[in-house]
Amino acid sequence: PEAGRRLTRAALDRGQAVDDAPAAGGALLNLAVVELFAGERRTARTLVEQAVEALHPQGYLRLEAWTRLLAAELAVGDGDTEVLHRHGPPAAAIFARLGCRIGTPRAAALPQRS
């Protein structure tokens, strides 16, 4: 995990140094995956949230939707309904708008607000 962390942090630093929000968002998402594989779920969740923040204003809807879905799925696993409901419905709406045949049913399978 250390090599993965080092390389993805270098990519993140480079993206941030030139105000390249899509690059930074992608690097944050990659770093979140490294942290998940390293067993650092809490850190991964924080990084996914940061990736959503970086990607949202950029207009890369499919990437934003998948990142939001990851945030929501991690929240389900941790019983965090606040984060689930902050990211699940927007992910579902974006997938539906794009007609994504994989993302739409996956987002629809998330627990709904009761």
Residue, then its C-alpha position, 0 to 999 in steps of 0.5 A: p500500500e505504501a507505494g500506491r499511496r506515494l504514487t497517488r499522492a504525487a499525482l494528487d499533488r501535481g493536479q492540485a499544483v496546477d488547479d486541475a480539479p478533474a485530475a485531483g478528483g481522479a487522484l483522490l478516488n484512486l487514493a481512496v481505492v488504495e486505502l480500501f485495499a489497505g484496510e483503511r476504510r475511514t480514510a477511504r470514505t473521507l477521500v471519496e467525499q473529497a473526490v465528489e467535491a472535486l468532481h461535482p463542478q467539473g461536469y463529468l457526470r458519469l464519473e461523479a455518479w460512480t464516485r457518489l455511488l461508491a460514497a453511498e455504498l461505503a456509507v451503507g456498510d458503515g450504517d451512515t444514513e446521512v452520507l447514504h442519502r447525500h450521495g445515493p439519490p444524486a447518483a441515481a438521478i445522474f445515472a437515470r439521466l444518462g441512461c446508464r444500464i449498469g449504474t441505474p439499477r445499482a443505485a436503485a438497490l441502495p436503501q431508501r429513506s424510510 
